[in-house]
Structures are given as C-alpha cells and as structure tokens.
Amino acid sequence: MKFTDGYWLPKQGMSVLRPRDISAVEVDGDRLAIYAPTQKINGRGDALNCPQITVTFESPLDNVIGVTIEHFQGGVHRGPDFELYPSPGPVKIVEDESRVTFTSGDVSARISTAGDWQVDFTADGRTLTSSVPRSIGVITDREGKTFVHEQLSLGVGTNVYGLGERFGAFTKNGQSIDIWNEDGGTSSELAYKNVPFYLTNDGYGVFVNQPERVSFEIGSEVVSRTQFSVEGQRLQYFLIYGPTPKDILRRYTELTGRPSRLPAWSYGLWLSTSFTTDYDEDTVMSFIDGMEERSLPLSVFHFDCHWMRAFHWSDFVWDPQTFPDPEGMIRRLHARGLKVCVWINPYIAQRSHLFAEGRDKGYLVKQADGSLWQWDMWQAGMALVDFTNPEAVQWYQDQLQVLLGQGVDSFKTDFGERIPTDVVWHDGSDPLRMHNYYAQLYNQSVFDLLTAERGEGEAVLFARSATAGGQKMPVHWGGDCESTFTAMSESLRGGLSLSSSGFGFWSHDIGGFEGTPEPELFKRWIAFGLLSSHSRLHGSNSYRVPWLVDDESSDVLRHFTRLKMRLMPYLLKTAEQAHSEGTPMMRPMFLEFPQDPGCAQLDRQYMLGPDLLVAPVFTPGGSVSFYLPEGTWTHLESGEQLQGGRWHTRTYSVLEAALFVRPGTVLPMGTVEDRPEYDWAREVEFRAFQAADGKHPDVVLPGSSGNSVRFAVTVSGGAVSAEAV
C-alpha cells in the first residue's frame, strides 16, 4: 500500500505522524522503550496537543531484535497471533549523550537520541539497514482508517527474497506485495501461501509479526527502502541477523517453528486419480497394474475430490457407487505396498450429512446476526468449519479418524484461502487477522491428528494454503498451474520463493494441473518433479499415467524415479537439515552460494540439498543454459566435467537432466532403486566428485530402525573408504 504522491507529499486526504524528537528513554530489564513526540519539543508548551509514538526494542532470540511501533495503546487485542518459540539470550543496553544501543548477540540497534529519528541496525562492523527520519509513519486516510508503516533502507545490490510462495519475479525488488491468502492459481500476483518474512543477501531478514494483511513496498514506494504497513495502531517486526542466508533461516525457523520430520515413503512417487476424471476402483487398480507391469516404482496413491459424492464435499464418506468397499480396497492397496492419501477441505456443503450437526452445535462459522456464513462457490450452500472452537476441531478430527481407521495414511488438505472477513469467530478472533491464519488452524488440526495416530515423523499432508509457521506441517505443493513450459518455470519460482520463507519441503503437479501436457513437456516435468523434495503425478481433467501420454514417458518416469530412490540416503540426510536447522531441501542458488554475485538472481535452477545442482529444461528441444559456481562440476550420470564461474548451454535428451555434483562432494547413493524404504546405512555406496585425498568430514545417515549411523570417510585417488564408527 502506497501513502505518498512521489517522494515529498502524502497522497491527497492522508495525514502523517512521524517521530521528530525523543522525549524519554526507559529501560525495563531487557526491554528498551523510546518515546518519540511528533514535533520538536523546545519548551513545556510544545508537549501539549502533541501525539507521541512509542517504539520498543526487545529480543526473543540471540541475534534477533524485535521492534514494536505504537500510537494508541488502548485497543482491544482479539488475536489470533503467530505461535512463536522465544528463547531470549542476554541483552546489553548502553546509553550515552547522543544515542542508546540495544544489543542481542552480534547485532545492535543504535538509536539516535539527538537530532532526527535514526535507528541503525549494525553487525560485524557495518550497518545492515536503517530506519531513517521518514521511515516510521502513522497514517490516517480520508475515511478515518489508521495505518502504521516502517521503512528499512536497502543497500546498493541488496536483493529481497521470500514473502511466501510467489510466482512472479524471484527477487522482490520493485514489487508491491500484499500478504493476503487467495485462491489465484500460479499465474498472477495472488498467492496461496503468504508469509510476512523476507530474506536478503545482505546479512539480515525481517519477519513482520502480524497475521493480518501486511502490505510490502519493496523499493516501489521509496526505491531505496523496503516498506511494510498494517492497518491499526501497532506494528511489530523482528530484524534477524545472519550473517549468512542459512543462518537467517535457522533463526527464523527457531522462532516460528522448524519443519517436522517426514516418513521415508513420502519421498517416493505419488500417483493421483486427477480431479474431474472418471474413476472407480477398477480404474485405480488398472493404473497400479500398469505401473507394476512397466516396472515403475510407486509409493502413494491419491484419491482426489470425487472419492466423495458431488454436492456433498465434505462429508468424508466414500461414494458408494464408485467405491462400494473402501476398506477392502485400501487393504488391497496396502497389500501392493502402497500408502493411501485422500483429498479433503474445510468446507461443509449443505447436502453433507454433517451440515445440520455442525450448524446446530455451533461448529460452523457464523455471521453477526447468528446465521451461518454460506455461499455457493465451490459447493452449493457450503459453510466453513470454525477451527477456533476446540469442540469443532475435535468434531472435524473425529470424521478423519474414521478414515484413518479404514486405513487412510495421509490427507491432501486443499483450499483454506477464501476466508471471509464479515464473520464472527467462536473465540472472538479478529476476522482480518484470521483470514490468513485460518490455514494454520486447519492444517494443524489435521497434522496433529495424524501425529497422534501414526506417531512422530509419520504424519504428512499435501497442503495448499499456509502462512508463517505453516512450515511445521509439511508437505506443501504449488497449486493449480497450467500444463505449459511457462507454468513449469513459474512453479519453480514459487517453490524457491517459499523455500526462502522457511519452508523445508515442496512439491508441484508433474505435467501441470490445467490442461493436458504435450509429451515433451510431460517428460521434462517428470525430471523436475523427481528432482524435487516430493513428487506427485496429478492433473485436472486428464489422467497422468505416463503410457497415456506416450510410450517413452514410461521410460522417462522409470529412469528418474529409480534415480531418486538411489538418492534416498542423500535426500534423507538433507531432510534432516531441514528439520534440525531450517535449511530447505530445494535451495535457491544464493542460499548455498551467498558470496557469488552470479547466483543472486538465478531462478531457473536450484540446489537439491548442498551438493546437487538441478537446472530443469523449460523449452522444447532440450536446450538449457545454467550457471555453475567456481570449481569443477561433474554431471552425476554422464560424468561430464564442466568448469564453474561461468554459464554453460547444453542439450539433453528426455532421459537426461542438467544434474551436476558440487566439487569436493562425497555423495552417498543407495543400491536400491525400486522403493524409498530400505536400509540406507547398509545398502549404500559413496562416490567422490573432485574430492581431495585424505580424511573428509563424517557422513551421518539414517538407519532403517530410526537410529543414525556415522561414517568416517577417506578419499584416495578418487576411491572412497567409508567405515561405520
């Protein structure tokens, strides 16, 4: 949201309050409060009729400084709030004649107490970013609405990343972005997963601790600053110091929650019924038979919406005409070694047998007059489950418990974005703050049930909507993209943007969702999909079994699925980093190579873990251009070696991918290729890629029984010796 007409003037009808002086500095333990009148105080009379802005500094974690900007403090706080996990370290507050310095760990906020308003955030002997004289504003518009904004300076060459899963330009500089969940596909500025956190390549990130709409102007209102604003009288943000991008994500996810561990089977191939296609048990079994006949490894079968009857979504009852024996069918799928996922959403259609019960017991969201909120979009007369009501959560979980009892293993938690703001929530939550946060409550209720029933590390979702903290409940997928090369590339941008926002795991619809992919597109997307953290074949009105595209598609799917299965020891090691440190599995290039300016804006390639570089083919014909950082990189399969520090262009067949190993890597690869679950610490071999002779850092791999196995690794003449210790 923009408030100015150019640099100097506010927009017509807007009035602005800014800090112009410091009237008092108060220290209360580890809390620092700055009282800033909105005019210079030269005498007693100047304190009359003079608004004052209060700016408070605190620290929830080492190297994190929280800043709260307030005008009026008498409002009623109704929630919800992001769930945070503070663990404060020691804070140092030092005051002298012209400034007061607030220090947490290695980062400081230096607040000028003489002259114009100025806060410099410093670390490692330099200024990271600053709040300058015109940065803070309390704005009142012509309708009487009040907004608070902050502007933090952008250094020369500073790039901004993150803010959720966004499908436009990967670097956010120059963009106007509203944090407001929408069901908008992957081809617009709207996003399913909005996260009010941005990451920079300049040593810091910023998390705005406001679940409602947060408007960001990234070098777009003032080109040298990032502005963020909310409606109301209060704005809180956290300045998170690195110094590296990985350090920033580690601290951000320590504050907001780390991604959970996932079961090994979830890394295998998922196959779906697709959305509006016709299917019954015979169709499903024919797909599974076809996969088996073609030696195509499959781990999960997903039933999309029409496992339930039309107009009944959601009633969580299998359509008796197409699936007369769901329990028997699930047993038969389990006997084939498959896990089962079913589609759900948080909406209760008027024809659902649950509608009257939910209405009568107060489990559905209401309007101010006490009637239910309803509309006809998606499902006729549908209402919305009120997850702020603990009894409604239990009721919803009870319906899913029946499905778990039938043998269902996972849920695709679709939707959760179109949440109304003209409603009354059971717990009195502010509807504007609940709009984005609803996705958190919805996914949490399902993930908690799966964890309780299946155990820690065995719960997995396939979720579409999220906000800050949603990374705790993986997996998330990119939503409804078209079946085009362009949409494939925008999906990757969305995934890299989400990874830059603290999400450790991500997937997308192989082949695209809307439309039927052309054969080459489908095969190129297979390679991209199987070189992602999670891999699912899914579409809208056409099936995604490969032999219906062409015969070669089965060969391509077999090749890349087997490759991913062999990579399981490496992938699980990488997944553990996501869980323990908050470093995503699919990493933007700048995250792994922050000192290489050639990586700062790359959005058509990525690192899968620390050691594998992937550059999907996004055009017909197989030609792909990619950048390699310094060193000698080796193609994982062909052994071709290319020199880094430069761009390369290569042409690959559909059975190949631009997949290069980082120089100096000792890569653990499994000897099993038909399934994701095996003894990764025994059925493994180690390969060295441009690795120096001598002892290398130990490699820790997960064992098949849940333990970890540490290997002492030595390289000699390119051969690797690995001994369990």
Buried (B, 14 or more C-beta within 10 A) or exposed (E): BBBBEEEEEBBEEBEBBBBBBBBEBEBEEBBBBBBBBBBEBEEEEBEEEBBBBBBBBBBBBBBBBBBBBBBEEEEEEBBBBBEBEEEBEEBEBEBEEEBBBBBBBEBBBBBBBEEEBBBBBBBEEEEBBBBBEBBBBBBBBEEEEBBBBBBBBBBEEBBBBBBBBBBBEBBBBEBBBBBBBBBBBBBEEBBBBBBBBBBBBBBBBBBBBBBBBBBBBBBBBBEEBBBBBBBBBBBBBBBBBBBBBBBBBBBBBBBBBBBBBBBBBBBBBBBBBBBEBEBBBEBBBEBBEBBEEBEBBBBBBBBBBBBBBEBBBBBBBBBEEBBEEBEEBBEBBEEEBBBBBBBBBBBBBBBBEBBEEBBEEEBBBBEEEEEBBBBEEEBBBBBBBBBBBEEBBEBBBEBBBEBBEBBBBBBBBBBBBBBBEEBBBBEEBBBBBBBBBBBBBBBBBBBBBBBEBBEEBBBBBBBBBBBBBBBBBBBBBBBBBBBBBBBBBBBBBBBBBBBBBBBBBBBBBBBBBBBBBBBBBBBBBBBBBBBBBBBBBBBBEBBBBBBBBBEBBBBBBBBBBBBBBBBBBBBBBBBBBBBEBBBBBBBBBBBBBBEBEBBBBBBBBBBBBBBBBBBBBBBEEBEBBBBBBBBBBBBBEEEEBBEBEEEBEBEBEBBBBBBBBBBBBBBBBBEBBBBBBBBBBEBBEBBBBBBEEEEBEEBEBBEBEEEEBEBBBBBEEEEBEBEEE
